[in-house]
Amino acid sequence: MGKTKLTNIGHGLYEIFCEGCKESHHINTVGEHPVWEFNGNLDKPTFKPSVRVTTQYSAEENPNPTMCHFVITDGKIAFCDDCTHELKSQTLELKEIE
């Protein structure tokens, strides 16, 4: 299988690699809450509405939660101004994954 910009994990769940967080995020497209609309294109994916991922570690590990908020349109990820990583307010091509 070649490189794509997202991985179909199954049951309507997709995975992208976030360069801002340096980790994967999952986007659910079927079932209960939350559910995102997906255009079905693995090379130029679009998801609606925006995706917001918040990670809370224990206070000993990191007293501040991290937040990633983005919109994916035609294979590009646009990070919103409220992200806590250095790529906030930037738009990039989604990184290809194996």
C-alpha positions in Angstrom: 0.0 0.0 0.0 1.3 3.5 -0.9 1.4 6.7 1.1 -1.8 8.6 1.8 -2.6 11.6 3.9 -4.8 9.7 6.2 -5.4 6.1 7.3 -8.8 4.4 7.4 -8.7 2.6 10.7 -12.1 1.1 10.1 -15.7 1.6 11.2 -15.6 5.2 10.0 -12.5 6.2 11.9 -9.6 8.0 10.2 -6.2 8.9 11.4 -4.0 11.8 10.4 -0.5 12.8 11.5 -0.4 16.2 13.1 3.0 18.0 12.6 2.1 20.5 15.3 1.4 17.9 18.0 3.9 15.4 16.6 1.3 12.7 17.0 -1.7 11.1 15.4 -5.3 12.5 15.7 -8.4 10.4 15.0 -11.5 11.7 13.2 -14.8 9.8 13.5 -17.2 9.9 10.5 -20.0 7.4 11.7 -22.0 6.6 14.8 -22.6 8.7 17.8 -21.0 12.0 18.9 -18.8 13.5 17.7 -19.1 12.8 13.9 -17.5 14.7 11.1 -18.5 14.9 7.4 -15.9 13.4 5.1 -15.6 13.9 1.3 -14.2 10.3 0.9 -11.0 11.4 -0.8 -7.9 9.8 0.8 -5.5 12.0 -1.2 -7.3 15.4 -0.8 -9.5 14.8 2.3 -12.0 17.4 3.6 -13.6 17.1 7.0 -16.3 19.3 8.4 -16.7 21.0 10.9 -13.3 21.8 12.5 -11.6 19.2 14.7 -10.5 20.1 18.2 -8.2 17.8 20.2 -7.4 18.5 23.9 -4.9 16.5 25.9 -4.8 16.7 29.6 -1.8 15.1 31.3 -1.4 14.7 35.0 -0.2 17.9 36.8 3.2 16.2 37.5 3.8 15.5 33.8 2.5 18.8 32.4 0.3 21.3 34.4 -1.0 22.8 31.2 -3.3 21.0 28.8 -2.5 21.1 25.1 -5.0 21.9 22.5 -5.0 21.4 18.7 -7.8 23.0 16.6 -7.8 22.6 12.8 -9.8 22.5 9.6 -8.9 20.0 6.8 -9.8 21.1 3.3 -8.6 19.5 0.0 -5.7 17.8 1.8 -4.5 20.9 3.6 -4.6 21.4 7.4 -5.3 24.9 8.6 -4.4 25.3 12.3 -6.6 27.7 14.2 -5.3 30.6 16.3 -6.2 28.8 19.6 -3.8 25.9 19.1 -1.1 25.6 21.8 1.7 24.5 19.4 4.0 26.5 17.2 2.0 25.8 14.0 -1.0 27.8 15.1 -2.4 30.1 12.4 -0.5 28.2 9.7 -1.8 26.1 6.7 0.2 23.1 5.5 -0.3 20.1 3.3 -1.2 17.1 5.3 1.9 14.9 5.9 1.8 11.6 4.0 1.8 8.5 6.2 2.5 4.8 5.3 
